[in-house]
Amino acid sequence: MDSSTTLFDTALEQQEPAFEFDVAIVGMGYVGLPTALAFTAAGARVLGVDASPVRLDVIRSGRADLVTSDRERLTQALADPYFELTTDSARLSQAAAVIICVPTPVDAYLVPDLAILSSACETVVEQAVSGQLLLLTSTTYVGTTRDLLATPLARRGLIPGSNIHLAFSPERINPGADNFAHEDVPRVVGGITKSCTTAAVALIGTYTRSIHVVSSADAAEMTKLVENTFRAVNIGLANEFADMSHSLDLDVMEVIGAAATKPYGFMAFTPGPGVGGHCIPCDPHYLLWQMRKLRLSTPVIEQAMNAIAARPGKVVDRIRKILSDRDMGLHSARILVVGVAYKPDVEDLRESPALEILSSLMDEGAVVAYHDHLIPTVRLGDGTMLEHDAEPDAFQADLILLHTAHSAADVTWISPEVPVLDSTFRLPLGSNIYHL
């Protein structure tokens, strides 16, 4: 690639001065880092920007939590002179394109917390220069691209579709899953104007094989909310079927497996102890928050999210019942939680149901410990710190909760004498194995 051109300069209405980098990624987390590596692998000059020097040190040392294919890409990127990491946001002006990949969590009241996103967008607007493409990927409410980027850019004299381009393309990164390469996952793109869309498609198309264009940034924002709300509602339904199957003395996984043999009209979702990460437990609340402002009732989504939020409490109730049936109380009982990451095979605790479960058990007076070789320490909401128990059999648990089933986890040490509540529904039911 000629160093005097950018990856997408033909999409601009007029020739602009050359940029030092083809793309800058704002936020080098679970979405930003894999995105940066995909662009680097495609031959782009990439600048990774993150406010945390600790995070950048983790990346530089090769210790970032990545799937195997991305770990290999990271090794290659760290040896690439055109891959650079910095905390200096002023350098964003040196990139032809700026992609925003920051977290969009909810607070303790399940209200969208836009602080990180607002700060990132404000920084990007401050550093924006004529000729750039700005691309937002963080999941958020419909209209964010206009509110947090287009409007403040216009106040600086940067007009989307004229002297700058602006679009939304929702991230599609699945942490811990290596079954879909980044370039094989279709991307949705919607710009503020048609020329903005054209510029965004040109950029994303440098590494993605399939792009689906929608009519606007608003439509692209809504697309991501539909994707994750669909999953939330169906997980909530799967949890309800698990409860019903338990009441009817049925194996819910057998039933779901049988239903999944239908080659059309059915998609299998499995029950569990709750949901974690910054997608399913958070994203639908951005939609609910916005609809409440419009006074629009959304009962299906509301009920699903309420049920998901209540799921960790059901785990604690089930533990209490199992112990009670064995003439034990929860107070002073020794409870070992196996696996605390929010999903298998990731070093990720974000919104993990295990955090609420551990806290609730401690509030009930139980003695708790956890075993998870991927998570060395856990900090609970009240500041309590727990450390991974490397010798779980020595804990002498009165009950074991299987919360997250990592593929490499060894559970052969579990004694048949100890009751196990399997909230993953992976172990066969037995005299000491209970399903949630």
C-alpha positions in Angstrom: 0.0 0.0 0.0 1.4 3.4 -1.0 2.1 5.4 2.2 0.7 8.6 0.6 -2.8 7.3 0.3 -5.4 6.1 2.8 -7.5 2.9 2.6 -10.6 4.8 1.6 -9.6 8.2 0.3 -11.4 7.6 -3.0 -14.7 7.8 -1.0 -14.1 11.3 0.0 -15.5 14.2 -2.0 -12.2 15.9 -2.3 -8.6 14.8 -1.9 -7.3 15.4 1.6 -3.7 15.5 2.9 -2.2 12.1 3.7 -2.6 10.7 7.2 0.1 8.9 9.3 -2.4 6.1 10.2 -5.2 4.5 8.2 -7.3 3.9 11.3 -7.2 4.7 15.0 -9.1 2.6 17.5 -10.5 4.3 20.6 -10.8 1.7 23.3 -8.5 -1.3 23.2 -10.8 -3.7 25.1 -12.7 -6.9 24.1 -13.9 -5.2 20.9 -11.3 -2.6 20.1 -8.3 -4.9 20.3 -9.6 -7.7 18.0 -10.8 -4.9 15.6 -7.4 -3.3 15.6 -5.8 -6.7 14.9 -8.1 -7.4 12.0 -7.2 -4.1 10.4 -3.5 -4.7 11.0 -3.7 -8.2 9.4 -5.3 -6.6 6.4 -2.3 -4.3 6.0 -3.6 -1.1 7.6 -1.5 1.3 9.6 -3.2 1.2 13.0 -3.1 3.4 16.1 -4.6 1.9 19.2 -5.7 4.5 21.8 -6.7 3.7 25.3 -6.9 5.8 28.5 -5.4 3.0 30.6 -1.7 2.6 30.4 -2.1 -0.6 32.4 -4.3 -2.0 29.6 -1.8 -1.0 26.9 1.0 -2.7 29.0 -1.1 -5.9 29.1 -1.4 -5.8 25.3 2.3 -5.0 24.7 3.3 -8.0 26.9 1.0 -10.3 24.9 -1.1 -11.1 27.9 -4.4 -9.8 26.6 -7.4 -12.2 26.8 -7.8 -13.3 23.2 -8.9 -16.3 21.2 -6.1 -18.3 19.6 -6.3 -16.7 16.2 -6.2 -13.2 17.6 -3.4 -14.1 19.9 -1.4 -15.1 16.9 -2.3 -11.8 15.2 -1.3 -9.9 18.3 2.2 -11.5 18.1 2.5 -10.4 14.5 1.1 -6.9 15.2 3.6 -6.2 18.0 6.4 -6.8 15.5 4.7 -4.5 12.9 6.1 -1.0 12.8 2.8 0.2 11.5 0.9 -0.9 14.7 1.2 1.5 17.6 -0.4 1.9 21.0 -0.8 5.2 22.9 -2.7 7.0 25.6 -2.3 10.3 23.8 -5.7 11.1 22.3 -4.3 14.1 20.5 -2.8 11.7 18.0 -6.3 10.9 16.7 -5.9 13.7 14.2 -3.2 11.7 12.6 -5.6 8.9 11.5 -7.7 8.9 8.3 -10.4 7.0 10.2 -11.3 6.8 13.9 -13.3 3.9 15.3 -14.9 4.2 18.7 -15.1 0.9 20.6 -15.8 1.7 24.3 -18.0 0.0 26.9 -21.7 1.1 27.3 -22.7 -0.4 30.7 -25.7 0.1 32.8 -25.7 1.4 36.4 -26.9 -0.4 39.6 -30.5 0.8 38.7 -30.2 -0.7 35.1 -30.1 2.8 33.7 -27.7 3.3 30.7 -24.4 4.7 31.9 -23.2 6.9 29.0 -20.2 8.4 30.8 -17.5 6.5 29.0 -19.1 6.8 25.6 -19.8 10.5 26.0 -16.2 11.2 27.1 -14.8 9.2 24.2 -17.1 10.9 21.7 -16.2 14.3 23.1 -12.5 13.5 22.7 -12.9 12.3 19.2 -14.8 15.5 18.2 -12.2 17.7 19.8 -9.4 16.0 17.7 -11.4 15.5 14.5 -10.0 17.1 11.3 -11.4 17.6 7.9 -11.2 14.5 5.6 -11.6 11.9 8.4 -14.1 9.1 8.7 -15.5 8.7 12.3 -17.1 5.3 12.9 -19.0 4.5 16.1 -19.4 0.7 17.0 -20.4 0.8 20.7 -23.9 -0.5 21.3 -26.1 2.4 22.4 -29.5 4.1 22.0 -30.9 5.0 18.6 -29.7 8.5 17.7 -26.4 8.4 19.5 -24.3 9.0 16.4 -26.2 12.2 15.7 -26.4 13.4 19.3 -22.9 12.7 20.4 -21.0 13.1 17.2 -22.8 14.8 14.3 -24.2 17.7 16.3 -21.0 18.7 18.1 -19.0 18.2 14.9 -21.2 20.7 13.1 -20.5 23.2 15.9 -16.9 23.0 14.9 -17.7 23.5 11.2 -17.2 19.8 10.4 -20.3 18.7 8.4 -20.9 15.0 7.9 -21.1 14.2 4.2 -19.2 17.3 3.3 -15.8 17.8 4.9 -16.0 14.8 7.3 -17.7 11.4 7.2 -19.7 9.8 10.0 -21.3 6.4 10.3 -22.4 3.6 12.7 -21.4 0.0 12.3 -22.3 -2.2 15.3 -19.5 -4.5 16.6 -19.9 -8.2 16.2 -17.2 -9.6 18.4 -17.9 -12.8 20.4 -15.3 -13.0 23.2 -13.9 -16.5 23.7 -15.4 -17.8 20.5 -13.0 -18.6 17.6 -15.5 -20.3 15.3 -16.1 -17.2 13.1 -13.1 -15.2 11.7 -13.6 -11.5 11.9 -13.5 -11.2 8.1 -16.3 -13.8 7.8 -18.8 -12.0 10.0 -21.0 -9.7 8.0 -21.0 -6.1 9.1 -24.0 -3.7 9.1 -23.2 -0.1 8.1 -25.3 3.0 8.1 -24.1 6.5 7.6 -25.4 10.0 8.3 -25.4 10.6 4.6 -25.0 8.4 1.5 -21.4 9.5 1.1 -20.7 8.7 4.7 -22.0 5.2 4.2 -19.8 4.9 1.1 -16.7 5.9 3.1 -17.6 3.5 5.9 -18.2 0.6 3.6 -14.8 1.3 1.9 -13.1 1.2 5.3 -14.9 -1.9 6.8 -14.5 -3.6 3.4 -10.7 -3.6 3.7 -11.0 -6.7 6.0 -14.6 -7.8 6.0 -15.9 -9.9 3.2 -19.6 -9.1 3.6 -21.3 -5.8 4.4 -25.0 -5.1 4.7 -25.9 -1.4 4.1 -28.9 0.1 5.9 -30.5 3.5 5.2 -29.1 5.4 8.2 -27.0 5.4 11.3 -30.2 5.1 13.3 -31.2 1.9 11.5 -27.7 0.5 12.2 -28.0 1.4 15.9 -31.4 -0.3 16.1 -30.0 -3.4 14.4 -27.6 -4.1 17.3 -30.3 -3.6 19.8 -32.5 -6.1 18.0 -29.8 -8.7 17.9 -29.1 -8.6 21.6 -32.7 -8.1 22.7 -33.7 -11.1 20.7 -31.1 -13.2 22.6 -32.2 -11.8 25.9 -35.8 -12.6 25.4 -35.0 -16.2 24.2 -32.6 -16.8 27.1 -35.3 -15.7 29.5 -37.7 -18.1 27.8 -35.2 -21.0 28.0 -34.8 -20.2 31.8 -38.6 -20.5 32.2 -38.7 -23.8 30.4 -35.9 -25.0 32.8 -38.1 -24.0 35.7 -41.1 -25.7 34.2 -39.1 -28.9 33.3 -37.9 -29.0 36.9 -41.4 -28.9 38.2 -42.5 -31.6 35.8 -39.5 -33.8 36.6 -38.1 -33.4 33.0 -34.6 -32.8 31.7 -34.8 -29.5 30.0 -31.7 -30.1 27.9 -33.2 -33.3 26.5 -36.3 -31.4 25.6 -34.4 -28.5 24.0 -32.2 -30.9 22.1 -35.2 -32.7 20.7 -36.8 -29.4 19.7 -33.6 -28.4 17.9 -33.9 -31.3 15.5 -36.6 -29.3 13.7 -34.8 -27.9 10.7 -36.9 -24.7 10.5 -38.7 -22.3 12.7 -36.6 -23.0 15.9 -33.4 -21.8 17.3 -32.0 -23.4 20.4 -31.2 -21.3 23.5 -30.0 -22.9 26.7 -30.8 -21.9 30.3 -28.3 -20.9 33.0 -27.6 -19.0 36.2 -28.0 -15.6 34.5 -26.2 -13.6 31.8 -23.1 -11.5 31.8 -20.9 -9.4 29.7 -21.9 -6.0 28.3 -24.3 -7.2 25.7 -27.4 -9.2 26.9 -27.7 -7.8 30.5 -27.0 -4.2 29.3 -28.0 -3.5 25.7 -31.8 -4.1 25.9 -31.9 -1.5 28.8 -30.7 1.2 26.3 -33.8 0.4 24.3 -36.1 0.2 27.3 -34.7 3.5 28.6 -35.4 5.3 25.3 -38.9 3.8 24.9 -39.8 4.9 28.4 -39.0 8.5 27.3 -41.4 8.0 24.4 -44.0 6.5 26.7 -44.0 3.3 24.6 -44.8 0.0 26.4 -42.6 -2.9 25.7 -43.9 -5.7 28.0 -42.2 -8.7 26.4 -38.7 -7.1 26.7 -39.4 -5.7 30.1 -40.5 -9.1 31.5 -37.5 -10.9 30.0 -35.0 -8.4 31.4 -36.7 -8.6 34.9 -36.5 -12.3 34.8 -32.8 -12.3 33.7 -32.0 -9.9 36.6 -33.8 -12.2 39.1 -32.0 -15.3 37.9 -29.0 -15.2 40.3 -31.5 -14.9 43.2 -33.1 -18.2 42.0 -29.7 -19.9 42.1 -29.3 -18.9 45.8 -32.9 -20.1 46.5 -32.1 -23.4 44.9 -29.0 -23.8 46.9 -31.0 -23.1 50.1 -33.6 -25.7 49.1 -31.0 -28.4 48.4 -29.2 -27.8 51.7 -32.6 -27.8 53.5 -33.5 -31.2 52.0 -30.2 -32.5 53.5 -31.1 -31.0 56.9 -28.6 -28.1 56.5 -29.1 -24.4 56.6 -27.4 -21.8 54.4 -25.9 -19.9 57.3 -22.4 -21.2 57.9 -22.6 -23.7 55.0 -19.5 -24.0 52.9 -20.3 -23.2 49.3 -17.8 -23.5 46.5 -18.5 -21.8 43.2 -16.8 -23.4 40.2 -16.3 -21.0 37.4 -17.0 -17.3 37.9 -16.4 -15.8 34.4 -19.5 -14.7 32.7 -19.1 -17.3 29.9 -16.8 -20.3 29.3 -13.2 -19.8 28.2 -12.9 -16.0 28.8 -11.0 -14.0 31.5 -14.0 -11.7 31.8 -16.1 -10.9 34.9 -18.2 -8.1 33.5 -21.7 -8.4 34.8 -21.1 -12.1 35.7 -24.0 -13.6 37.7 -21.4 -15.2 39.9 -20.6 -11.8 41.5 -24.2 -11.4 42.7 -24.5 -15.0 43.8 -21.3 -14.9 45.8 -22.4 -11.6 47.5 -25.8 -13.0 48.3 -24.4 -16.2 49.8 -22.1 -14.2 52.0 -25.0 -12.0 53.1 -26.8 -15.1 54.1 -23.9 -16.1 56.3 -22.4 -18.8 54.1 -18.7 -19.4 53.9 -17.8 -19.1 50.2 -14.8 -19.8 47.9 -14.4 -20.0 44.2 -12.4 -22.1 41.7 -11.6 -20.6 38.3 -8.2 -21.0 36.8 -8.9 -18.0 34.4 -9.8 -15.5 37.2 -7.1 -15.1 39.8 -9.1 -12.6 42.0 -12.7 -11.4 42.3 -13.8 -8.1 43.8 -17.4 -8.0 45.0 -19.6 -5.0 45.1 -18.9 -4.2 48.7 -15.1 -4.3 48.1 -14.6 -7.8 49.4 -11.7 -9.6 47.6 -11.7 -13.3 46.9 -8.8 -15.4 45.5 -9.0 -18.4 43.2 -8.9 -21.6 45.3 -6.4 -23.8 43.5 -7.2 -26.8 45.7 -11.0 -26.9 45.6 -11.2 -30.4 47.1 -9.4 -29.2 50.2 -12.2 -26.6 50.8 -14.5 -29.4 52.0 -17.6 -27.8 50.5 -21.1 -28.6 51.8 -22.3 -27.8 48.3 -20.7 -27.0 44.9 -22.2 -24.6 42.5 -21.1 -25.2 38.9 -21.5 -21.7 37.5 -19.3 -21.6 34.4 -18.0 -24.7 32.6 -14.6 -23.8 31.0 -13.6 -26.4 28.4 -10.3 -27.0 30.1 -11.7 -27.2 33.6 -11.2 -30.4 35.5 -14.1 -31.5 37.7 -13.0 -35.1 38.4 -12.1 -34.0 41.9 -15.7 -33.5 42.8 -16.8 -36.1 45.4 -20.0 -38.1 44.7 -20.8 -37.4 48.4 -21.1 -33.6 47.9 -24.3 -32.1 46.3 -23.6 -30.2 43.1 -26.0 -27.6 41.7 -25.2 -27.6 38.0 -26.5 -24.3 36.7 -24.9 -25.0 33.3 -27.0 -28.1 32.7 -23.9 -29.9 31.4 -23.6 -32.7 34.0 -26.1 -35.7 33.9 -28.6 -35.7 36.8 -27.6 -38.1 39.6 -27.9 -38.7 43.3 -25.7 -35.7 44.0 -26.2 -33.7 40.8 -29.0 -31.2 40.7 -30.0 -28.9 37.8 -31.1 -25.4 38.4 
